[in-house]
Each structure stands twice: as C-alpha cells, then as structure tokens.
Amino acid sequence: MSDDQPAVSSTPLAGHGAAQLASVLVNTYNAELRDAEGFIGDRASKRAFQAIMDDWRERLRKVGEDPLGETPTDDIGKKKLDKLLVDGDPEAAGLVHGAIEEFAQELATVIRRFLRLKGWRGTQRIAVGGGLRAGRIGELAIGRAGVLLKGEHGHELELRPIRHHPDEAGLIGAIHLAPSWIFSGHDSIVAVDIGGTNIRAGIVALNVKKARDLSEAHVLGFELWRHGDEKPSREEAVERLGDMLRDLIRRARKDGHKLAPFIGIGCPGIIVEDGSIKRGGQNLPGNWESSRFNLPERVRDQVPEIDGHETIVLMHNDAVVQGLSEVPFMADVEHWGVLTIGTGLGNARFTNRRAPDKE
C-alpha cells in the first residue's frame, strides 16, 4: 500500500446499511428499548435534559424566584448554560449542576440497559455524540455518567465525548463507509448528515499524507439547512439537497480539491440494503419510508457524476456514521459503541475487524 492511501481494507463496496464495513462490523444499531413509559432512550435525550431543567425551575418558582428568569428553557442556548456554570449566579449555577446530575443518572441507567442487550455485551468503550455533547454541560453529564457506571456498579467501561464536534463527526464518519480503493488519486469526498431538523452537506478532506488511518481527516466546509424551520415537502428537500451538493462540488473543484466520485450519507432510521428506509424516518420532511422513495437513487440523479466519474452513493444510519468518525481512535479496544444525544438517543455498536495502522 502506498503512503498516500488510507489504511483500510480493500473489501468490495458495501451495501446501504451494511453490517460489514471496511474497518468494522456493525453489530447492531437503532435499538429501541421500551418500558411501561415508552422508549427508554428518550430518558437520555435533549428533550429529557430540558424537561429536567423545567422541573427544577418550576419547583423554585413555588418558593421564590427562578434564577434563570423568564426565558423558556428551550430558548436558553448551550453557551449561556456553560457560562452560568463558570461565572453565573451561584443559585443559577446550582440549578444547572443539579440538572446535569439528574440527567447523568438517567444516562447511566439507559447505558446499563443497553449493556444487557446481546449485541452490546462486552462493550469496552462508548463515545457519546449528538448536539448535547457540543457544550460543557454535555461533557460534564457524560463524565458524571461514566463515574457512576464505574463507581457504583463496577462496569469496566470507558465513556467519553465523541472526539470531533457533532456537526462534523456525522460528515467525517462517511469516509469509513467505503473501502480505500474508491479514494485512489483523490483527496476528499462529499458527505451528507441528515437529521430531524437539519441537513448538513460538506467536503471532508482525507489528509492521508499525515495519517493513513484517516485520523487527520477533517471537514473543509459544509452547508447547513434548517429544514425544520421551513417544513418543506419531500421533493423540495431532495431538490434543496441537490443544490447544496452541486454548490459544494463546484467550490471544491475551484479550490483545487480532487473529489472522489463518492457521496456518503448518514440518515435516521433502519437502512435497508436497497437504500430504502424501513422505519425511523418519521421526523424527516414528508414520507421517507415509502417503498417508492429511495434517497441514494435520488441523490445520484441529482449528482450523476463527479469530475467525469459515475457517482457512487452509500447510505447508513446517522448514529452509525457519526460513530464511524471514531474508528481511528478505537484501535486499542475490540468492542465499542456510540450514543448520540439529540431529539432522541441514536445508538450503534461496533467490533473492529482489525486495528488500523498508526503512522
């Protein structure tokens, strides 16, 4: 293998939603644990944290003033909450700390349930991503949950924030959907991260001259569309995504990048081998679970070629793709997973096929 090629296997092209990828086996994903109250994962979601905050604020209002004022919890950004922790009013900071502690307890409980699943047994490390991880409050909740799991129940499990910013991890992970031969003679790919409220499309630089294991891959730039604000139809969403992709490809070409003829997509739900979505796409604009709708085919129609080569499109679950961004940093364990804290709790569990080279 030349020094300019990624250190991943030369396996054939995987199918959409494949269980076997170049570097890892996807043991399970999108597990939907339930109890009498509904989906257990909902207890460790962004909405759950906000509900905990609202509950504490309501209790305080009954005996005095709310230290966070009149602003609804939904409108208080992560940056403001982070600032309160550092130099805010002591009672306001105490409120946030209390919410973090309670959320961490719930997160630890949810993780214990996952670890009892057959596909999750023996997990040695879990990376936690999603929007909540992007702030200090998320990092503290992850750290506290990790301490609870180790200290109270003796789990030999490492819990840590996902390495890349969540906005970029879902794009960077797309490079691990494909075997290395696709990248021959190219330095970057196009990636798409589809969520219930946002769609991101970006250019990911492989940076294999610095690291063949793709640990130095990074996002050169991305476009973000908050489709949740506009409520488009499915057809309008596909057209808008096509516009985003063509614009990014033009800019990459203008900047001198050599794009591989490959588009990797992370999308919510159970992804079938033919590229359809079996279930889990209920938060996307329109009916994405229809048997007559195939997103990879529609994307290929929008971008049939990249620099004169026929475009290959591969799609997997969004939590799987975000987790794949951790592949170069999981070489020292065999079994690992990812949880993504967002509108719900995305999840995926992996087994390394072989340790990537570290050079």
ZIBELZI-V521432 format. One record per residue. N is the residue number from 1. RES is the residue in three letters. PHI is phi in degrees with one decimal (none if undefined). OMEGA is omega in whole degrees, 0 to 359 (999 if undefined). Layout:
BEGIN
<<N:RES:PHI:OMEGA> <N:RES:PHI:OMEGA>>
END
This chain:
BEGIN
<<1:MET:none:180> <2:SER:-74.0:180> <3:ASP:-66.9:183> <4:ASP:-97.8:179> <5:GLN:-112.8:178> <6:PRO:-63.2:181> <7:ALA:-87.5:173> <8:VAL:-125.9:188> <9:SER:-70.5:180> <10:SER:-92.5:180> <11:THR:-69.3:176> <12:PRO:-62.7:180> <13:LEU:-62.8:179> <14:ALA:-75.6:175> <15:GLY:-88.7:175> <16:HIS:-61.9:179> <17:GLY:61.9:187> <18:ALA:-66.6:175> <19:ALA:-83.6:180> <20:GLN:-115.4:177> <21:LEU:-112.3:186> <22:ALA:-59.0:186> <23:SER:-109.4:185> <24:VAL:-139.7:165> <25:LEU:-99.1:175> <26:VAL:-91.1:186> <27:ASN:-69.7:180> <28:THR:-165.5:175> <29:TYR:-155.3:177> <30:ASN:57.8:177> <31:ALA:-64.3:184> <32:GLU:-115.4:180> <33:LEU:-77.2:181> <34:ARG:-129.1:166> <35:ASP:-136.7:184> <36:ALA:-62.8:183> <37:GLU:-94.6:179> <38:GLY:124.9:181> <39:PHE:-70.8:181> <40:ILE:-64.3:180> <41:GLY:-59.9:180> <42:ASP:-65.4:178> <43:ARG:-75.8:179> <44:ALA:-127.8:179> <45:SER:-113.7:176> <46:LYS:-59.9:179> <47:ARG:-63.1:180> <48:ALA:-64.5:178> <49:PHE:-62.9:179> <50:GLN:-63.3:179> <51:ALA:-65.4:177> <52:ILE:-64.4:177> <53:MET:-58.8:181> <54:ASP:-62.2:180> <55:ASP:-63.7:179> <56:TRP:-66.2:179> <57:ARG:-65.4:179> <58:GLU:-64.6:178> <59:ARG:-61.7:181> <60:LEU:-68.4:179> <61:ARG:-64.7:181> <62:LYS:-71.7:182> <63:VAL:-119.3:181> <64:GLY:173.0:182> <65:GLU:-93.7:174> <66:ASP:-80.0:182> <67:PRO:-63.9:178> <68:LEU:-97.4:176> <69:GLY:76.9:185> <70:GLU:-97.4:182> <71:THR:-65.3:177> <72:PRO:-59.5:182> <73:THR:-57.1:180> <74:ASP:-59.4:184> <75:ASP:-95.2:178> <76:ILE:-91.6:184> <77:GLY:-73.7:180> <78:LYS:-60.9:181> <79:LYS:-63.7:179> <80:LYS:-67.1:178> <81:LEU:-63.0:177> <82:ASP:-61.3:180> <83:LYS:-65.9:178> <84:LEU:-60.4:180> <85:LEU:-65.1:186> <86:VAL:-87.7:187> <87:ASP:-139.8:180> <88:GLY:-84.9:174> <89:ASP:-54.1:184> <90:PRO:-54.6:181> <91:GLU:-70.6:177> <92:ALA:-63.2:178> <93:ALA:-63.0:179> <94:GLY:-64.4:177> <95:LEU:-61.9:181> <96:VAL:-64.9:178> <97:HIS:-59.9:179> <98:GLY:-62.6:178> <99:ALA:-65.3:178> <100:ILE:-61.4:181> <101:GLU:-61.9:181> <102:GLU:-66.1:179> <103:PHE:-65.7:179> <104:ALA:-61.8:176> <105:GLN:-60.8:179> <106:GLU:-65.8:180> <107:LEU:-61.0:179> <108:ALA:-62.3:179> <109:THR:-63.1:179> <110:VAL:-63.1:181> <111:ILE:-64.0:177> <112:ARG:-58.6:179> <113:ARG:-66.8:178> <114:PHE:-61.9:184> <115:LEU:-66.7:176> <116:ARG:-85.2:178> <117:LEU:-70.1:181> <118:LYS:-55.8:183> <119:GLY:-71.3:182> <120:TRP:-108.6:182> <121:ARG:-63.9:179> <122:GLY:81.5:179> <123:THR:-65.5:184> <124:GLN:-99.5:183> <125:ARG:-151.7:176> <126:ILE:-129.2:173> <127:ALA:-93.8:182> <128:VAL:-111.6:180> <129:GLY:-121.2:183> <130:GLY:87.6:187> <131:GLY:-60.2:183> <132:LEU:-65.1:180> <133:ARG:-64.1:186> <134:ALA:-67.0:180> <135:GLY:-106.0:179> <136:ARG:-63.9:179> <137:ILE:-62.0:178> <138:GLY:-66.9:179> <139:GLU:-61.7:179> <140:LEU:-66.5:178> <141:ALA:-63.3:178> <142:ILE:-63.9:179> <143:GLY:-61.6:180> <144:ARG:-66.9:178> <145:ALA:-61.6:177> <146:GLY:-62.5:178> <147:VAL:-63.5:179> <148:LEU:-60.8:181> <149:LEU:-65.1:180> <150:LYS:-75.6:188> <151:GLY:-78.9:186> <152:GLU:-92.8:187> <153:HIS:-126.5:173> <154:GLY:69.5:178> <155:HIS:-70.6:175> <156:GLU:-86.5:186> <157:LEU:-129.1:175> <158:GLU:-97.5:177> <159:LEU:-113.7:182> <160:ARG:-147.5:177> <161:PRO:-63.3:177> <162:ILE:-59.2:191> <163:ARG:-67.3:182> <164:HIS:-86.8:173> <165:HIS:-58.0:182> <166:PRO:-54.5:178> <167:ASP:-64.1:183> <168:GLU:-105.6:182> <169:ALA:-60.1:180> <170:GLY:-69.0:175> <171:LEU:-92.5:182> <172:ILE:-61.6:181> <173:GLY:-60.8:183> <174:ALA:-62.6:181> <175:ILE:-67.4:181> <176:HIS:-89.5:173> <177:LEU:-78.0:188> <178:ALA:-118.0:173> <179:PRO:-74.4:189> <180:SER:-64.3:185> <181:TRP:-63.8:178> <182:ILE:-64.4:186> <183:PHE:-89.2:184> <184:SER:-56.0:179> <185:GLY:78.8:182> <186:HIS:-126.2:182> <187:ASP:-121.1:184> <188:SER:-163.5:177> <189:ILE:-135.5:172> <190:VAL:-100.4:181> <191:ALA:-132.7:181> <192:VAL:-132.7:177> <193:ASP:-124.6:184> <194:ILE:-102.6:179> <195:GLY:-127.2:182> <196:GLY:-68.4:179> <197:THR:-123.5:184> <198:ASN:-128.8:167> <199:ILE:-126.1:175> <200:ARG:-113.5:172> <201:ALA:-133.5:184> <202:GLY:-150.4:175> <203:ILE:-106.2:180> <204:VAL:-111.1:177> <205:ALA:-82.3:181> <206:LEU:-72.6:177> <207:ASN:56.5:185> <208:VAL:-72.9:177> <209:LYS:-68.3:177> <210:LYS:-88.3:182> <211:ALA:-155.0:181> <212:ARG:-69.2:180> <213:ASP:-84.5:178> <214:LEU:70.1:180> <215:SER:-70.9:179> <216:GLU:-102.7:176> <217:ALA:-60.7:181> <218:HIS:-152.2:181> <219:VAL:-84.4:179> <220:LEU:-77.9:181> <221:GLY:173.0:178> <222:PHE:-145.8:174> <223:GLU:-109.9:181> <224:LEU:-120.9:176> <225:TRP:-123.4:179> <226:ARG:-87.8:184> <227:HIS:-66.3:179> <228:GLY:-63.5:179> <229:ASP:-79.6:188> <230:GLU:-103.6:180> <231:LYS:53.0:181> <232:PRO:-76.8:170> <233:SER:-75.7:178> <234:ARG:-61.7:181> <235:GLU:-65.5:178> <236:GLU:-64.7:179> <237:ALA:-65.3:179> <238:VAL:-64.7:178> <239:GLU:-62.7:180> <240:ARG:-64.5:177> <241:LEU:-61.5:177> <242:GLY:-59.5:178> <243:ASP:-61.7:179> <244:MET:-61.7:182> <245:LEU:-65.7:181> <246:ARG:-64.0:178> <247:ASP:-65.6:179> <248:LEU:-64.2:180> <249:ILE:-64.1:178> <250:ARG:-61.0:181> <251:ARG:-66.8:179> <252:ALA:-63.4:179> <253:ARG:-63.9:180> <254:LYS:-63.6:181> <255:ASP:-83.5:175> <256:GLY:86.6:180> <257:HIS:-82.6:180> <258:LYS:-102.0:184> <259:LEU:-75.4:171> <260:ALA:-70.6:180> <261:PRO:-78.5:188> <262:PHE:-144.1:173> <263:ILE:-126.5:178> <264:GLY:-100.6:185> <265:ILE:-126.2:169> <266:GLY:-106.5:185> <267:CYS:-141.8:179> <268:PRO:-61.5:172> <269:GLY:106.9:175> <270:ILE:-84.9:184> <271:ILE:-97.2:181> <272:VAL:-85.0:184> <273:GLU:-57.7:181> <274:ASP:-82.4:178> <275:GLY:97.1:176> <276:SER:-82.8:181> <277:ILE:-111.1:185> <278:LYS:-70.3:176> <279:ARG:-163.2:178> <280:GLY:102.2:181> <281:GLY:-100.8:187> <282:GLN:-67.6:180> <283:ASN:-91.1:181> <284:LEU:-86.9:184> <285:PRO:-69.5:182> <286:GLY:87.6:181> <287:ASN:-93.2:179> <288:TRP:-90.2:181> <289:GLU:-95.0:179> <290:SER:-64.9:178> <291:SER:-66.1:180> <292:ARG:-94.3:180> <293:PHE:-118.5:180> <294:ASN:-135.8:185> <295:LEU:-61.8:179> <296:PRO:-56.6:178> <297:GLU:-65.5:180> <298:ARG:-67.2:177> <299:VAL:-66.6:178> <300:ARG:-64.6:175> <301:ASP:-65.0:180> <302:GLN:-71.9:181> <303:VAL:-130.9:184> <304:PRO:-68.8:181> <305:GLU:-139.1:171> <306:ILE:-128.3:181> <307:ASP:50.7:173> <308:GLY:84.4:179> <309:HIS:-113.8:180> <310:GLU:-61.8:184> <311:THR:-75.1:172> <312:ILE:-102.8:180> <313:VAL:-119.9:176> <314:LEU:-126.4:182> <315:MET:-128.1:174> <316:HIS:-142.5:177> <317:ASN:-58.8:185> <318:ASP:-65.2:177> <319:ALA:-67.6:176> <320:VAL:-58.3:183> <321:VAL:-65.9:177> <322:GLN:-62.0:178> <323:GLY:-63.5:181> <324:LEU:-61.8:177> <325:SER:-63.6:181> <326:GLU:-91.0:185> <327:VAL:-47.9:183> <328:PRO:-66.1:186> <329:PHE:-105.5:180> <330:MET:-116.9:184> <331:ALA:-66.9:183> <332:ASP:-89.6:174> <333:VAL:-127.0:180> <334:GLU:-100.7:184> <335:HIS:-118.5:183> <336:TRP:-150.3:183> <337:GLY:-146.3:177> <338:VAL:-139.7:170> <339:LEU:-122.8:178> <340:THR:-118.9:183> <341:ILE:-92.9:179> <342:GLY:-142.9:177> <343:THR:-56.8:172> <344:GLY:-127.9:178> <345:LEU:-117.1:176> <346:GLY:-72.6:183> <347:ASN:-155.7:176> <348:ALA:-158.3:180> <349:ARG:-127.8:187> <350:PHE:-127.3:167> <351:THR:-127.4:179> <352:ASN:-66.4:175> <353:ARG:-76.6:172> <354:ARG:-163.8:182> <355:ALA:-70.8:177> <356:PRO:-63.0:176> <357:ASP:-64.8:176> <358:LYS:-116.1:179> <359:GLU:-135.9:999>>
END
